Amino acid sequence: MDRINSELKAIPEEKLKELLKVAKESALIGSKVLKKYFNKLRNIESKGRKGDLVTNADIESEEKIKEYLTRETSYISILAEEAGQDEKVSDLQWCIDPLDGTTNFVHGYPFYATSIGLLFKNIPIIGAISIPSMEEIYWGCIGNGAFCNGEKIKVSQAKSLEDSLLVTGFAYDRFQVLDNNYAEFCKLTHKTRGVRRGGAAAVDLAYVASGKIDGYWERGLEKWDLAAGSIIVKEAGGYLSNYPSGDFDISTGRILACTPSIERELKYELSDVKPLEKKYYD
């Protein structure tokens, strides 16, 4: 990490600001498409896994974002949820989630977002998340803080786990894998003021960054789920790690994000959970 921070100094501050502006505009471009289609969908298809859906809104949002990013930053590679990785090779990589919370969107449940993250050698450095239903846009840039609609944000001041409100999610492979987060959800529901399941990782992370939620953990995520939200949480003063232990590594698909004051308790409780037995699903 020290080496990455040293290399990042080679990127001028003005350049980072330009790229942040591009990220914010990209998120707004995507969310504008989503607002157009909300409750007016034409095509809903399955990607082959139970519960994993794609719509014409996802596709159009991603296409417009990619067109903009290619025009403005042609030298940066792009990883997008629907189209995958492009052929460019660079230390910088845009990660696009054109519609995070597709299942919510399909059902007219307004908990969804467009998420744009920028990685430098696999380390998140810039993020922008637009939540259309709330008319909010969150953003963060390494070393420059985190914001929502222009106002600086920070994580909550929760003092203990029992005073905390948490949020989590369940990966698409939960139907096949017993280590699926159900047991963690049950245990922490009894250890806190409550645990929510929002259904959109980007929104969950934005809410941790702004102090609406005190902590979040999940497994089975992709880079585009985490790239934007993780840097926003970090710049808002939050704690990031793998779960139940280890340093945060976006490639693992696992994250624990919380206010630092509950980090030790939350990691302990997560590490102490055993997966539910198969009999509970039969």
Steps between C-alpha positions, in 0.01 A plus 500: 500500500788739577636434151161576345471823698847599383413431137172688534698815574602490135138581408460880530228627732336682211483175306326326789247783514435465126445127534268553797294738288479234228391237754224725636372585153503130405289410802249773413483385138418148613242602757323723248435189290378309806252772591360483148431127530393472862158328507504501118717197417461319170747211524598295806730202456688257723879468477466130580531514879188510716425861588768648271312724257583744222270755338502744210569770762826328609614467141419852382645656815826309455526582130460874560751496786755310291457741209568794730799341676654391171465853362640672810764247615585276206827394666326335801378141485136423580344213694122506472247263655322409177774535236793378710861613460611691190829438320692802631787443741571773756571550870172691522168318462144627505251263667140556389187373671229659284218380724585369845183353646344362182256274686379799702468701179300227325250495786466877522685511832697828494824376661743500207792700361757556229852444628827609336836418657858558388777258597875560490680166491191339653474759781184718508591869472184674372132420532163651411158354584175653378178398677217636279209435736667709771641761260840440658847462355784384721863530406847459639860537381808368674639761736217746432209387716148376427187697411128475433344769281799722573487464879785324678399172664647273765420165656286477813614542857337177626674392819419131507356217295184484709426863410562441129284456193662271244433398142605196299415300190489146367698384197333335200669170587309485830273238345794261454747599775436443871750773595246754381482768773161391639649396835691829530180691430312313772771540763561869442127574497507397867820693576398840357208737457431320175640372172359612166529336159493778243577309183746751352860493627580846366215657695596303812855634483384856432279479808788375715712792375231753589425353844148377422623145561775409747642194323470272199640163406448272201661226294473391135532850357668621180745785443227721358298453820786620721723736303308822562351438841816378668701816430205719603479318835875528551503873423208547741718362781370144487678172564540248216608138516428157366266299717525333737868605495781626281569816304243627253575365153246582230585178313364277780143625465477533879471819700441627851442875515410680819564785736833425674346489847313172432762334280644270768162379627360449151800299382488287813131416458542419130799275566301307762213397270452147363298454177147364539457128440341375180193373689383860545448531123315173439 
